[in-house]
Amino acid sequence: MPVIGCLLLIVLPLLGLAAGGCLWGAQGAEWGAGIGFAVALMVFIGGAYALFEATRSD
């Protein structure tokens, strides 16, 4: 799961940049990249937490 999160850290900001730029111009591209990065970061943190919990030995 963290590997998917790492890949999303590259892909989602680029998709947000392209979509925002096509729809709302330069400022939309900035917002789209920021939102894409935030979503990808949340997925990465969730995956890292799940991996940590799965490997924890209590």
Phi and psi in radians as a Rosetta constraint file:
Dihedral C 1 N 2 CA 2 C 2 CIRCULARHARMONIC -1.073 0.35
Dihedral N 2 CA 2 C 2 N 3 CIRCULARHARMONIC -0.493 0.35
Dihedral C 2 N 3 CA 3 C 3 CIRCULARHARMONIC -1.146 0.35
Dihedral N 3 CA 3 C 3 N 4 CIRCULARHARMONIC -0.696 0.35
Dihedral C 3 N 4 CA 4 C 4 CIRCULARHARMONIC -1.112 0.35
Dihedral N 4 CA 4 C 4 N 5 CIRCULARHARMONIC -0.706 0.35
Dihedral C 4 N 5 CA 5 C 5 CIRCULARHARMONIC -1.093 0.35
Dihedral N 5 CA 5 C 5 N 6 CIRCULARHARMONIC -0.666 0.35
Dihedral C 5 N 6 CA 6 C 6 CIRCULARHARMONIC -1.146 0.35
Dihedral N 6 CA 6 C 6 N 7 CIRCULARHARMONIC -0.720 0.35
Dihedral C 6 N 7 CA 7 C 7 CIRCULARHARMONIC -1.149 0.35
Dihedral N 7 CA 7 C 7 N 8 CIRCULARHARMONIC -0.700 0.35
Dihedral C 7 N 8 CA 8 C 8 CIRCULARHARMONIC -1.140 0.35
Dihedral N 8 CA 8 C 8 N 9 CIRCULARHARMONIC -0.481 0.35
Dihedral C 8 N 9 CA 9 C 9 CIRCULARHARMONIC -1.105 0.35
Dihedral N 9 CA 9 C 9 N 10 CIRCULARHARMONIC -0.384 0.35
Dihedral C 9 N 10 CA 10 C 10 CIRCULARHARMONIC -1.635 0.35
Dihedral N 10 CA 10 C 10 N 11 CIRCULARHARMONIC -0.776 0.35
Dihedral C 10 N 11 CA 11 C 11 CIRCULARHARMONIC -1.302 0.35
Dihedral N 11 CA 11 C 11 N 12 CIRCULARHARMONIC -0.860 0.35
Dihedral C 11 N 12 CA 12 C 12 CIRCULARHARMONIC -1.113 0.35
Dihedral N 12 CA 12 C 12 N 13 CIRCULARHARMONIC -0.736 0.35
Dihedral C 12 N 13 CA 13 C 13 CIRCULARHARMONIC -1.095 0.35
Dihedral N 13 CA 13 C 13 N 14 CIRCULARHARMONIC -0.619 0.35
Dihedral C 13 N 14 CA 14 C 14 CIRCULARHARMONIC -1.186 0.35
Dihedral N 14 CA 14 C 14 N 15 CIRCULARHARMONIC -0.708 0.35
Dihedral C 14 N 15 CA 15 C 15 CIRCULARHARMONIC -1.141 0.35
Dihedral N 15 CA 15 C 15 N 16 CIRCULARHARMONIC -0.726 0.35
Dihedral C 15 N 16 CA 16 C 16 CIRCULARHARMONIC -1.114 0.35
Dihedral N 16 CA 16 C 16 N 17 CIRCULARHARMONIC -0.683 0.35
Dihedral C 16 N 17 CA 17 C 17 CIRCULARHARMONIC -1.076 0.35
Dihedral N 17 CA 17 C 17 N 18 CIRCULARHARMONIC -0.815 0.35
Dihedral C 17 N 18 CA 18 C 18 CIRCULARHARMONIC -1.170 0.35
Dihedral N 18 CA 18 C 18 N 19 CIRCULARHARMONIC -0.813 0.35
Dihedral C 18 N 19 CA 19 C 19 CIRCULARHARMONIC -1.144 0.35
Dihedral N 19 CA 19 C 19 N 20 CIRCULARHARMONIC -0.791 0.35
Dihedral C 19 N 20 CA 20 C 20 CIRCULARHARMONIC -1.108 0.35
Dihedral N 20 CA 20 C 20 N 21 CIRCULARHARMONIC -0.684 0.35
Dihedral C 20 N 21 CA 21 C 21 CIRCULARHARMONIC -1.154 0.35
Dihedral N 21 CA 21 C 21 N 22 CIRCULARHARMONIC -0.689 0.35
Dihedral C 21 N 22 CA 22 C 22 CIRCULARHARMONIC -1.216 0.35
Dihedral N 22 CA 22 C 22 N 23 CIRCULARHARMONIC -0.639 0.35
Dihedral C 22 N 23 CA 23 C 23 CIRCULARHARMONIC -1.525 0.35
Dihedral N 23 CA 23 C 23 N 24 CIRCULARHARMONIC -0.715 0.35
Dihedral C 23 N 24 CA 24 C 24 CIRCULARHARMONIC -2.268 0.35
Dihedral N 24 CA 24 C 24 N 25 CIRCULARHARMONIC 0.227 0.35
Dihedral C 24 N 25 CA 25 C 25 CIRCULARHARMONIC 1.442 0.35
Dihedral N 25 CA 25 C 25 N 26 CIRCULARHARMONIC -2.733 0.35
Dihedral C 25 N 26 CA 26 C 26 CIRCULARHARMONIC -1.140 0.35
Dihedral N 26 CA 26 C 26 N 27 CIRCULARHARMONIC -0.742 0.35
Dihedral C 26 N 27 CA 27 C 27 CIRCULARHARMONIC -1.196 0.35
Dihedral N 27 CA 27 C 27 N 28 CIRCULARHARMONIC -0.624 0.35
Dihedral C 27 N 28 CA 28 C 28 CIRCULARHARMONIC -1.135 0.35
Dihedral N 28 CA 28 C 28 N 29 CIRCULARHARMONIC -0.586 0.35
Dihedral C 28 N 29 CA 29 C 29 CIRCULARHARMONIC -1.139 0.35
Dihedral N 29 CA 29 C 29 N 30 CIRCULARHARMONIC -0.713 0.35
Dihedral C 29 N 30 CA 30 C 30 CIRCULARHARMONIC -1.106 0.35
Dihedral N 30 CA 30 C 30 N 31 CIRCULARHARMONIC -0.804 0.35
Dihedral C 30 N 31 CA 31 C 31 CIRCULARHARMONIC -1.129 0.35
Dihedral N 31 CA 31 C 31 N 32 CIRCULARHARMONIC -0.734 0.35
Dihedral C 31 N 32 CA 32 C 32 CIRCULARHARMONIC -1.089 0.35
Dihedral N 32 CA 32 C 32 N 33 CIRCULARHARMONIC -0.742 0.35
Dihedral C 32 N 33 CA 33 C 33 CIRCULARHARMONIC -1.146 0.35
Dihedral N 33 CA 33 C 33 N 34 CIRCULARHARMONIC -0.708 0.35
Dihedral C 33 N 34 CA 34 C 34 CIRCULARHARMONIC -1.130 0.35
Dihedral N 34 CA 34 C 34 N 35 CIRCULARHARMONIC -0.764 0.35
Dihedral C 34 N 35 CA 35 C 35 CIRCULARHARMONIC -1.172 0.35
Dihedral N 35 CA 35 C 35 N 36 CIRCULARHARMONIC -0.725 0.35
Dihedral C 35 N 36 CA 36 C 36 CIRCULARHARMONIC -1.070 0.35
Dihedral N 36 CA 36 C 36 N 37 CIRCULARHARMONIC -0.705 0.35
Dihedral C 36 N 37 CA 37 C 37 CIRCULARHARMONIC -1.151 0.35
Dihedral N 37 CA 37 C 37 N 38 CIRCULARHARMONIC -0.731 0.35
Dihedral C 37 N 38 CA 38 C 38 CIRCULARHARMONIC -1.103 0.35
Dihedral N 38 CA 38 C 38 N 39 CIRCULARHARMONIC -0.747 0.35
Dihedral C 38 N 39 CA 39 C 39 CIRCULARHARMONIC -1.130 0.35
Dihedral N 39 CA 39 C 39 N 40 CIRCULARHARMONIC -0.776 0.35
Dihedral C 39 N 40 CA 40 C 40 CIRCULARHARMONIC -1.110 0.35
Dihedral N 40 CA 40 C 40 N 41 CIRCULARHARMONIC -0.658 0.35
Dihedral C 40 N 41 CA 41 C 41 CIRCULARHARMONIC -1.150 0.35
Dihedral N 41 CA 41 C 41 N 42 CIRCULARHARMONIC -0.677 0.35
Dihedral C 41 N 42 CA 42 C 42 CIRCULARHARMONIC -1.132 0.35
Dihedral N 42 CA 42 C 42 N 43 CIRCULARHARMONIC -0.708 0.35
Dihedral C 42 N 43 CA 43 C 43 CIRCULARHARMONIC -1.128 0.35
Dihedral N 43 CA 43 C 43 N 44 CIRCULARHARMONIC -0.743 0.35
Dihedral C 43 N 44 CA 44 C 44 CIRCULARHARMONIC -1.085 0.35
Dihedral N 44 CA 44 C 44 N 45 CIRCULARHARMONIC -0.788 0.35
Dihedral C 44 N 45 CA 45 C 45 CIRCULARHARMONIC -1.128 0.35
Dihedral N 45 CA 45 C 45 N 46 CIRCULARHARMONIC -0.715 0.35
Dihedral C 45 N 46 CA 46 C 46 CIRCULARHARMONIC -1.086 0.35
Dihedral N 46 CA 46 C 46 N 47 CIRCULARHARMONIC -0.735 0.35
Dihedral C 46 N 47 CA 47 C 47 CIRCULARHARMONIC -1.183 0.35
Dihedral N 47 CA 47 C 47 N 48 CIRCULARHARMONIC -0.696 0.35
Dihedral C 47 N 48 CA 48 C 48 CIRCULARHARMONIC -1.153 0.35
Dihedral N 48 CA 48 C 48 N 49 CIRCULARHARMONIC -0.682 0.35
Dihedral C 48 N 49 CA 49 C 49 CIRCULARHARMONIC -1.130 0.35
Dihedral N 49 CA 49 C 49 N 50 CIRCULARHARMONIC -0.743 0.35
Dihedral C 49 N 50 CA 50 C 50 CIRCULARHARMONIC -1.105 0.35
Dihedral N 50 CA 50 C 50 N 51 CIRCULARHARMONIC -0.707 0.35
Dihedral C 50 N 51 CA 51 C 51 CIRCULARHARMONIC -1.134 0.35
Dihedral N 51 CA 51 C 51 N 52 CIRCULARHARMONIC -0.723 0.35
Dihedral C 51 N 52 CA 52 C 52 CIRCULARHARMONIC -1.084 0.35
Dihedral N 52 CA 52 C 52 N 53 CIRCULARHARMONIC -0.774 0.35
Dihedral C 52 N 53 CA 53 C 53 CIRCULARHARMONIC -1.176 0.35
Dihedral N 53 CA 53 C 53 N 54 CIRCULARHARMONIC -0.615 0.35
Dihedral C 53 N 54 CA 54 C 54 CIRCULARHARMONIC -1.238 0.35
Dihedral N 54 CA 54 C 54 N 55 CIRCULARHARMONIC -0.558 0.35
Dihedral C 54 N 55 CA 55 C 55 CIRCULARHARMONIC -1.651 0.35
Dihedral N 55 CA 55 C 55 N 56 CIRCULARHARMONIC -0.087 0.35
Dihedral C 55 N 56 CA 56 C 56 CIRCULARHARMONIC -1.271 0.35
Dihedral N 56 CA 56 C 56 N 57 CIRCULARHARMONIC 2.312 0.35
Dihedral C 56 N 57 CA 57 C 57 CIRCULARHARMONIC -1.939 0.35
Dihedral N 57 CA 57 C 57 N 58 CIRCULARHARMONIC 1.849 0.35
